[in-house]
Amino acid sequence: MAKGKPDVQVRRIYEQPADRDGNRVLVDRVWPRGMSKDDAALTEWCKEVAPSTELRKWYGHDPEKFDEFRRRYRAELDQPERAEALGHLRELAARKRLTLLTGTKHPVISQAAVLSDVLTS
């Protein structure tokens, strides 16, 4: 991959996998309901990068809380375990397209969207 901004996209895990997805990484802490491991077609499951259970439950994917969720989650990404997992995602994104997968109904206000911003800025 050429130097420059990593190619990162966000998709719902329930969408059909595509050849253009590159590395497909689930970034949820909890496995998506009703999704089989085969259908997920994952490169890997990186639950270590997911928000804490406390933050996830507080947020509840409430659009009005997204800005504060983003702030708190970015702070959590500085914690050693999450920082290491984020570094791993950076390595994957440096090689080829990285597709961050989430089970949420609204991926644009999910941790995957925050991770995409972090990885491409």
URSUL-V527415 format. One record per residue. RES is the residue in one letter. SS is DSSP state (2 for helix, 1 for strand, 0 for the rest). PHI is phi in whole degrees, -180 to 180 (* if undefined). D_LAST is the distance of its C-alpha to the last C-alpha in Angstrom with 2 decimals. Layout:
BEGIN
res: (RES RES)
ss: (SS SS)
phi: (PHI PHI)
d_last: (D_LAST D_LAST)
END
This chain:
BEGIN
res: (M A K G K P D V Q V R R I Y E Q P A D R D G N R V L V D R V W P R G M S K D D A A L T E W C K E V A P S T E L R K W Y G H D P E K F D E F R R R Y R A E L D Q P E R A E A L G H L R E L A A R K R L T L L T G T K H P V I S Q A A V L S D V L T S)
ss: (0 0 0 0 0 0 0 1 1 1 1 1 0 0 0 0 0 0 2 2 2 0 1 1 1 1 0 0 0 0 0 0 0 0 0 0 2 2 2 2 0 0 0 1 1 0 2 2 2 0 0 0 2 2 2 2 2 2 2 0 0 0 2 2 2 2 2 2 2 2 2 2 2 2 2 2 0 0 0 2 2 2 2 2 2 2 2 2 2 2 2 2 2 2 2 0 0 1 1 1 1 1 0 0 0 0 2 2 2 0 2 2 2 2 2 2 2 2 2 2 0)
phi: (* -69 -63 130 -69 -63 -94 -125 -130 -119 -143 -77 -66 -78 -75 -61 -59 -127 -58 -77 -69 68 -76 -104 -124 -78 -116 -92 -77 -107 -64 -63 -58 78 -102 -84 -62 -65 -66 -68 49 -84 -75 -167 -114 -108 -72 -65 -89 -68 -63 -60 -58 -61 -67 -60 -69 -61 -67 57 57 -81 -53 -69 -98 -61 -59 -70 -58 -58 -61 -66 -67 -60 -65 -63 -66 -83 -67 -50 -64 -70 -63 -65 -65 -64 -60 -63 -64 -60 -63 -61 -69 -73 -88 -162 -51 -116 -108 -88 -109 -144 -88 -63 -74 -126 -61 -70 -122 -117 -63 -62 -66 -64 -62 -58 -61 -64 -72 -106 -106)
d_last: (16.92 16.09 13.57 10.36 7.59 8.91 11.18 10.88 13.31 15.04 18.85 21.87 23.76 26.90 25.92 27.61 25.70 24.93 25.09 21.75 20.03 19.67 19.18 20.02 19.08 20.48 18.47 21.35 23.67 26.68 27.80 27.87 31.38 33.48 31.13 32.77 31.03 32.29 31.04 27.53 27.25 24.60 23.25 23.02 22.85 20.35 21.81 20.96 17.35 18.83 19.44 22.78 25.82 26.46 23.11 23.38 26.96 26.31 23.62 25.69 23.19 24.58 22.47 23.64 22.18 18.67 17.08 18.96 18.24 14.46 15.16 17.67 15.82 12.80 15.74 17.37 14.56 15.72 19.15 20.29 20.88 17.62 15.66 17.67 17.06 13.26 13.80 16.04 13.63 11.25 14.55 15.49 12.40 13.02 16.55 16.51 15.29 14.52 16.05 15.57 18.96 20.40 23.92 23.22 24.68 21.68 18.50 16.46 17.34 17.10 15.36 14.20 12.26 10.71 9.99 8.50 5.96 5.51 5.84 3.82 0.00)
END
